[in-house]
Amino acid sequence: MRIGIDVGGTNTDAVLLDGRQVLASIKTSTTEDVTSGIVAAINGLQQQRAFDLAAVQAVMIGTTHFINALVEAHRLAPTAAVRLSLPAGASLPPMVDWPQRLVDAVSGRSYLVHGGHEFDGRHIAELDESELRKAAEDMGAIGVRSVAITSVFSPVNAEFEARAAEIIAAQLPDVAISLSHEIGRIGLLERENATVINAALRELAAHIVDGLAASVSGAGITAPLYLSQNDGTLMDVDFARRYPVATFASGPTNSMRGAAVLSGLDTCAVVDVGGTTSDVGVLRQGFPREATTDVSVAGIRTNFRMPDVLSIGIGGGSRVRGGAGDVTVGPDSVGYELTSKALVFGGDTLTATDIAVAAGRAEIGDPSLVAYLDRDLVRAALEKIAADVSDVVERMRTSAEPLPVVAVGGGSVLLPDELADAGKVHRPENYAVANATGAEAARADVVPPALAVAAGAVQRWLLANRLELERDARSRTALLGDLLRLDAEPGADLRRRAADAGWRLGGWHVGLRIGVASSVDTVARTTEVVRALRAEQIAAVVVEHGDGWTGWVTFDQEPTAERVRTLAAGLRAAHKALRRTLGAHLGVGRPHPRPDGLAATIAEATDAARLAATRPESGHFLHVDQLGMAQLLLEWTRTDTFEPAARALVAPLRNAPGDLVRTLAVYLDAESSIAETAAVLGVHRNTVTARVARIEQLLGVDLSRPDDRLALHLASRAITLAD
């Protein structure tokens, strides 16, 4: 048996599991000291179902202690930031973009020292050990208790960080030291920020972890204790003491992992409605989708691993204000004071929980205390909640493919059985304690320190390899740009560079343009594109270029119509494979001779790709000869006045919920077919009908009138092409 516990800002949830079977579950209010709440939760499990404490094999806890400490600027240790970068890296000092209250909270002191590396691992300058010793002496004098060491490109070469840690530890043996290559990724300021945050929390981490261990042992359990991490895995208590930032997103992650376990769906959108917020994330193969961009934590940009989660201030404790016509829900919440402030508990604050009870969706507190609430207000509040959550779910989708929605958390009773744009809402058994289930379900096989060391070495190798790939990609892109600007024969230098790259400039060229979403890592996926083309016997030059790849196939002589058809068939087959994994759209140009013909055929391919992106009926694959009258539209959209006019025409749809701009474009492309539009968008037909009515209302048009349809169709196409 195992116990999973999730400590939130409002509630502490606990589950007792045998395998994946939930034997008992409990939800209690989070206590101010937290640890007593954990003991109460464990005791509550025993009251529900008696079990032998000695039979518990492990206890897994997810906690918001550390993220709360940072957000509240509370209990942070006096911290020094040491940057190894001189003579480079002095323009923007450490913590330059921090909120001042957090700089003050960590007593932020910065030291810049000679050292650091280039992107390929070469030294910027030798490490100046005398500067480090002088800095350590100053730290001791001013009472620094934690140190964050960051060296330029340390994920590629960490030798200077390791040596700096040895020097500082020798002079300040009681100071906690955090090294940036163990915490963040490439990106100096973001990695440095993450390391300073980690260092500021090290002292608190030791205190909290000891307290959690004491609360578990105080309940009579001798099993090992683990804490859940941002990525859905577990860490032991020693790892948690060293890397408290690894717990920052454990709350939403626990809920998502728990949703996968309880629902049996390993790919879905998860809506976790808690007491204060609703967190929406996406599961892929049972684990949270990771954020690919910098993550802001308490107003500080960082780049350590975090799940891709969007949060809104709607939860069971959210304050409800206004009347039926202007109701607002949240973003402020009564939090853990719900049981004293909500109306159903005799309080004087109208909360979302009161709305749920009044609507008959929840049985909690005294329903008679909310029986007087206006029915229209209750309905309006629930509709507001559903609309706001639906909008966030829609924003988390990265494709038109239907994405099941799983609702978890005690506050999920606020959601309807069906969300606009998302369809049915799945509520698995024990949905209210999915977070605790997720804490238990997290994997502990990545915790051992030996594996952590190995992972660091592998990460450094991968980063070095990545930097080499990026350097080569920049070189290819620059060469392509020079070729596309040709209006005459290339000079000797350009021919030499092309020859070094293995590119043939003579002969006849057929241009290709493969477009993808901006979130796709084109550098990492280039090999996949080349492999798909080679599988169809197509030897093409492929260059990372904007949101996708530009390429071409070269023939010794002008290709016959039959050879062009054979090439097109092979490209269509390759595109079909890439469409499955990359969601790519592909355009093909006509054959053009000589080096200056490259620009012409690639321009044609780019035009074809722009239109292919908007044409699902073509399989998102177009040859330039298939454009026909659409070529006129492409030329039209390039004028100075057309695009602004098109955007102004549909501007009222931009801020309305429900992705109305895209709905309009698909609806007009589908010749007003509700069923076809619903299929393309992956939504219910009733949703499309409601959206079309809303579009007509907002724009003041009648979509059955030919003039209105033509104007809006042109505007929609122009905006799609421009974007």
MOZIUR-V350862 format. One record per helix or strand of 2 or more residues. SS is the DSSP state (2 for helix, 1 for strand). FROM is the first residue (numbers start at 1). TO is the last residue. If there is no record, write none. Layout:
BEGIN
<<SS:FROM:TO> <SS:FROM:TO>>
END
This chain:
BEGIN
<<1:2:7> <1:11:18> <1:21:29> <2:35:48> <2:53:55> <1:58:63> <2:65:71> <1:79:86> <2:100:105> <1:109:114> <2:129:142> <1:146:151> <2:159:171> <1:176:179> <2:180:182> <2:188:218> <1:224:228> <1:233:236> <2:237:242> <2:244:247> <2:250:263> <1:268:273> <1:278:284> <1:287:288> <1:295:297> <1:300:302> <1:309:312> <1:318:321> <1:328:333> <2:335:341> <2:343:345> <2:352:358> <2:367:370> <2:375:396> <1:405:408> <2:410:414> <1:418:419> <1:423:426> <2:431:441> <2:449:484> <2:492:501> <1:508:515> <2:522:535> <1:541:544> <1:548:555> <2:561:582> <1:585:593> <2:597:612> <2:616:618> <1:621:623> <2:624:626> <2:630:637> <2:642:654> <2:660:669> <2:674:681> <2:685:699> <2:706:722>>
END
